Amino acid sequence: MRKFFLIASFLFCVSLLIHAEEAKGHKVSFEKNSDGFWRVNVNGKLIPVRGAGGVLAPGMLETFAKEGGNFTRTWGIESLEQKVTGGARYIDKAKELGVNVMAGIWIGHERHGFNYSNEAQVKKQREIVRAAVRKWKHHTGIAVWGLGNEMEGPQAVAGNPKVWQELEVLAKIIKEEDPNRPVMTVIAGSRAEKIKSLLKYCPTIDALGVNAYGAASGAGKDLVKAGWKKPFAITEFGVKGFWEASKTPWGAPYEPTSTEKAKSYYATHKLVTQINNGKEQCLGTFAFLWGWKQEKTSTWFGMFLKSKEKLPQVDALVKAWTGEWPANRAPKIEAVKADFSGKAVAANKKLIASVKATDPEGKPLKYDWVIVEESKAHSVGGDKEYEPPSFPALTLINNDPECVIMSPAKAGQYRLFLTIRDGDGNAATANIPFLVK
């Protein structure tokens, strides 16, 4: 056993030496290109960010690279070691595929109980940040340090000055440990009050990440108006958030179809990087989410199904990134009809819904309709949620563009979910909210 540990320790030290040697020539910075647009300079090559977050499930990095993506971001440093295809670490597989990583280092949120006036908590967090950079700075798969994510509070107007002051201390720690990579911090939205706090308290930050959804295309204009002169990236964007969407009389948000979402992804990326004011300062975008996640619904933000079929949002990004549509595209939803959409119905009542959908390659489509209870979670800022129960037995006629369902016997809020598959790795989604009296 002792011999085994000695060998393992030796191999670990050899690995560190190899990474340290590779890192000697690895340097990343933010620089302007000949047209005056900010870009990421990775070892002398200027690149725009064609990014996404959440590229963590096995097979997702390969799909991301194949579709033209070049940058991913993580929210916590532990994600770098997450096992992906073949048991490889996430960071190693990203490097192998030529995908740059903005390595997120999570810092405490006051809404989660972190107290920036507590010296012990603050000291421990500094030690954690220093240890993370010290451990990973030799890995050339990392291009940028992502310091924090919405630590000022997703719904905060300006944020606690103590948070911004500590952010500056942490940024300096990263620079002390690793002067060869830039530091980006990420905030929720582009409010002028937050930008001015950053300008006042955080001069060491090299670039700003903005998480925005419905207002993402105007983020550059907001930053310029507030006086931000450094580069920025849209670090989360996509469909309009459920907090921004129109709602039923009982407050359930209407979720766009995947076809409608695709238009939002394409338009936002093009507007913020090429058209709107502030475009010259925009490094690029990170789409949310190259994977799947339960947040209000199981499909609101995901660009893939849990079964890994890609949705139209992926096709839209490929078109925005490369100028070309992928060879095999996802189905297109043209219309969804249901007389009970956004309405109250009686229990145990037969209801009919229908969809008009087409496949760009003309392939036959498969339809799956299922009733799901509305999520009772009231989380903010992407906090973890559990999937609500579904009731497949209540779908009386399925596998067809028109379905017949039985409304649940129990009063409450529900959604009728539709998933369309082309049998070739592509899908489309929609759902219909309704209330049982």
N, C-alpha and C positions, 0 to 999 in steps of 0.2 A: 504493500500500500504506500509506504514512504517513497519507494522508487517511482511509483506512478505519479505522485504529487510533484516530485522533483522534475520529472520529464514534462509534466503539464506546465509547471512554473517556467521551465526553460523555454518551451515553445511559446508561451505567452510573452516572455521577454523578447524573444526573437521577433515576434509579430510587432511589438511596440517599436523595436529598432527599425524594422522595415518601413512602418508607417512614418516614423520620424524622419527617415531618410527621404521618403517620397515628398513629405511636407515641406522640405527645405526650399523647393522651387515652386511651391503652390502659393499663389497670391491672388486675392480677389479684392476688387474695389468697384466703386460706382464712378463711371466716367461718361462724358458726352460724346456722341458720335459726330461725324462730319456735318450732320444735319441739325445738330444742337439738341438731340434727344438723349436723355439719360439711359444708359444701358449698364448691365452687369459685365465687368471686365474679369473674365476667368482666365488667368494665365495668358493675358494678352489678347484674348478673343472677346469682342463685344457682342453680347447676346441680349435679346429682349426676353422677358419672362413670359413663357407660355406654360402657365402653371396650374396646379390643382392641389387641394388638400385632401387628406384621407386616403392616399393611395397605398393602403396598408394590407389589404387582404391578399392572400396568395394569388398570383396571376395578374393583379392590377397594375403593378409596375411595368410588366411586359406589355400589357395593352396600352398603357399610357405612353410609353416610349414609341411603340409602333404607330400610334395615332399622331405623333408629332409633338408631344409634351416634352419639356426640357427642365422643368423646375417643380419640385414638390415642397410642401411645408409640413412640419409636424408641430404639435402643440406642446408636447412634453419630451424631454431628452430620452426617456425610457423607450420611446418608439423606435429609436435607432437600432435597438437590439431585438425588435420584434421579428419573429421568424416568418419568412415569406416562402416563396417557391423553393422546394428542395431543402428546406430547413435553413436556408441562408439568412443572415441578418439583413434587415431592411436596408441599412446604410451600405452594406457590401453589394447587395443586388442593384441598388440605385447606381452606384459607381460603375459596376460592370456594364450597365445599360447606357451609361453616359448621361444619366439624369442628375442634375444638381439638387442639393437639399438645403433648404433653409431650416436649420436645426432649432426647433423651439425649446426654450428653457422656461418652464412654467414658473410664474411668480404669484404670490398669494393674492387672493381677492378678499376684500373686506366683507363681502356678502357671504363668504364661506368661513368667516371667523378669523381671518388674519388681521392682526392689530399692528399697524405701522408705528404705533407709539410704544410697543412692547419691545424692549431692547433685546431680550433673549430670542424672540421670534425673528427679529430683523437680523441679528448676528448669525443665527442658524441658516437663514435663507442666503446670506452672503457666502457662507461656507459651501452651501450646496451649489450655488452658481459657479463659484471658483473651481470646485471639484469637477463639475460637469465639463467645463471648458478645458481644464487640465487633462482630463481623461480623453477627450475627443478631438483636441485641436490638431493632432497629427493625422487625422483621417481626411484624405483628399476628396472624399465624397461630399464633404460639407463645404458649402460656398458662403453661406451667410448665417450669422447667429440671429435667431428670432427671440428677442428678450420680452417675454410676457405676452399675454393676449387678453385684451379688454380688462386689464387689472384695475382700471379706474372705475369700472362698473358699466355694464351695457346701457343702463338708463341714466347715468350720471350726466350732468350738464357740463361741469368743468373738471370734476374729480378733486379728490383730497390733495392739497399741495404736498403732504408728506409722502404720498405715493409717488408723485413725480420726482421729488427730491431723492427718494431712495432708488428710483429707476436710474437716475444719473450716477449714483454710487455703483450700482450693479454694472452699468455700461462701462464705467472706468475699470472695474475688476476684469471684465472680459477683455478689454483692450490691453491691460497689463499682462494677462495670460496669453493672449493671441493678437498681436498687432497686425497680422496678415489677412484678417477677414473683417468686413464691415458688420455693424450691429444695426438691426432694424427692430423697432418696437411696433406693436399692433394695438390699435384702439378701435372702439366701436363707433362707427359713424365719423362724420367730418365736421362736427360743430366747431365754430370759431373759438369758443372758450377753451376747448381741449387743445387746439393747435397753439393758442397763445400760452397755455400752461407749459407745453413742451418747449416752445421757444424760450420761455423764461427760465425753466428749471433743468432742461436736458440738452445742453449743447453738444454732448458727446455722441448722441444718437446720430447715425449716418443717414438713415432713411426711415420713412414712416410707412407702416402698413395700415390700411383702412379696411375694416370689415363693413360692408354696406350692401344692401340688396335693392330695394326700390329706388334708392337715391344714388346708387353707385356711379352711374354715368356722369353725375355732376360733382363728384368728389374733387376732381382736379380744380374746378372753378372755385369751390369752397376753400381749398387749401391756398390757392394763389391769393384770394381775397383776404385771408387771415394772415398772410405774410410768410407762408412756408416757401422756402427757396430751394430746399434740398429735394432729392428724388423721393418718390413714393410709389407704392404698389397697391393695387386692390387685392387684399389678402383673403377675403371671402366675398363672393358675389354669386349671383345666379338668378333664381326666380324671386319675385317679390315675397317678402317674409309674411308668415301667417298673421303677424301683428299689424301688417300694412294692408292686408287683403280686405275686400268687402265681405260682409258677414250676413248670416241668416238672422231672422228676428230674435233667435235665442243666443246669438253670438258665435256660432260656429263659422270659421272662415271658409270661403270658397277656394278650393285649390285649383289652380290652372291645370289643364291637360299637359301631358309631356310635350305635345307639339307646340303649345303656347309657351311653355317654359323654354324650349329650344330657341325661339325667337328672342326671348329676353337675354339669354346667354350670349347669343351672337351680337345683338345690338349693343349690349353693355360693353363687351370687349372692344368692339370697333369704335364706339363713341369715346370711351375714356382714353384709348391709346392713340387714336388717329384724328379725331374730329373736334372734341370739346376743348374749351379753355383748360390749360394745364397739361395738355397732352405731351408736351416736351419733357415734363418732369416725371411722366409715368414710366416706370420700369417695365410694367406689364401687369398681368392679373393671375390670381390663383382662384380657380373655380371651386365652388363648394357644392357637391362633394363627390369625389371620384370613388364612389362606393355606394353604401346604403346606410340609412340611419333612421331610427324612430325619433321623430321630433315633430310633434303635433299629429302627423300621420307617418306611416312607414315609407311614404314616397315623396314627401314634400321637397326635400333637398337632394335626395340620392340621384346620381346619374346612371346607376345600374340597379337592377333587381338583386335581391339576395342570392338568386340563382345565377347571377353574373351576366345575364343578358344586358346589353347596352341599350340605353334610351336615346331619343332624338337629341337630347342636350349634348351628348358626346359628338354626334355628327355635326352639330352647329359649331362646336369649338374647333373641330378639325377644319371646317370651312374657314373659320375666322383666323386660325393659325397659319394654314397652308394655302388658302385660296381655292382649294379643291374639295369637293365632297368625297367622302370615303366610297369605295366601290360598292359596298353592301350597306344600305341605309336602313334605319329603323322604320317601322310602320308610322303612317301619318293619320292622326285623328282629325276628321273634318267636322264632325258634329256629334254631340251626345244629347239624347232626348229622354226626359223623364218628367211626367206631370207632377211628381211628388218632390222634385228637387227644391230644397229650401223651404219645404212645407211640413205641416203636421199631418199625420195620418193615424188612422185607428189601428189598434193591435190586430194581429192575425188577419190581415187583409192582403189579397193578391195585388201585386203592383207590376207594371211593365216598364222596362227601360230599353233603349236601343242606341246603337252607335253606327256611324258611317265612317269607315276606315279603309285605307288603301295601303298597299305595299309598293314602294318605288320600283322594286324588281318584279312585281306582279306575282309574288308567291302567295299561296293560300295562307290565311291567317287563322290562328286559334284564339278563342275567347274564353276568359275565365271571370265570372262574376261572383262576388262574395260579400256578404254583409259583415261589417266590423263595428264593434261598439266604439263610440267616440272616446278619444283619450281623455282621461280626467286629470292628466298632469298639467300643472301650471308653472312649469320651469321656465327659466330665462337664460339667455347666454349659452344655449346648447347643452345645458345640464342633462344628465342621463335620464331617459324615460324608458318605461317598459311597454311593450306592445300590448294593446288591449285585446280582449277575446274576439274571435271571429265565429261565424255561424254558417258554415257551408251547407248544412242541411236545409236551410231556408231558401236556397236557390233551387227552384222547382224545374226550371228549364235553363240549361247552361250550354256552353260551347257553341254559341251562335251570336250573331250581331244583335239579336233581340233576346232578352231574358225575361223570365217570370220569377218573381220572388214573393215570399210571404213575409210580411212585416213581423218583427219580433213580438212575442206576447208581453214582454216586460216593457213598461214605459221608459223612455229615455232617449238619448241622442245617438244616432247611428250614421254610418256612411256605407253606401254601396260602392265597392271598389271594382274596377275593371282593369284586367291585365290582358294585353293583346301580344301574341308572340308570332314571329314569322318562321319559327323552327330552324333558324339559321343564326342564332345568337343575338337577335335584336328584339326589342319589345317597345310597347307604348302603354301609358297608364292614364287613368282618369278616375275620379270618384264623385259621388253625389251625396251631399249631406241631407238628412231628413230626421224628423222628430216623431217618435211614437207617443201618442197621448195616453 
